[in-house]
Amino acid sequence: MEQIIPIKGKVSFPVTLDPGVWIFDDRRIDLDDFFSSPDQPERDEEEEYIKSTSKFWEKEIREGAVFPPTIKSEKKYEKEKVLTSTFGIPLSPFLKNAETLDDASEISFQKKNGTFSFPLTKAESLIMQFSLKGKPLRDDGPVHILFKNGSNRQNPVTHVTAIHIQ
């Protein structure tokens, strides 16, 4: 249970997060690529999901469900990437699902030794890192909190056990 992170406090729906399954989530971000580009464009996850789904269905209609040889090599590359890359996921979709109350103004990350607070208005700029070089963050995780601008990449918020909206 130490890998589970609850979002609680001033929310309509308390949410429980399991970082162990995010490796399969389409919203995941390859942090090495994300932080290596000088201008990280603002991503619209819903639009990206719609584009990838429509691309898939268009290919299914055009080619049928038979997998050409390139699909096999693409799958192999994806498996390799999952085993060697560092991944994160934006915090904002989870806060959206929890529906923060109107009078909420602060987000606190409860750690094993204290808390780290941040204005709720800035929560859009937070990423939860859940893996490092293909491995889960077991020693100082289950997640690290990073800023999208990369300013705390070398010194992230670690040992997060819960997220509390105040």
Beta strands, then each sheet from edge to edge (+ up, - down):
strand 1: 5-9
strand 2: 15-17
strand 3: 29-30
strand 4: 87-90
strand 5: 106-111
strand 6: 114-119
strand 7: 126-129
strand 8: 131-132
strand 9: 135-136
strand 10: 144-147
strand 11: 160-165
sheet 1: 2+ 1- 11- 5+ 6-
sheet 2: 3+ 4- 7+ 10-
sheet 3: 8+ 9-
end
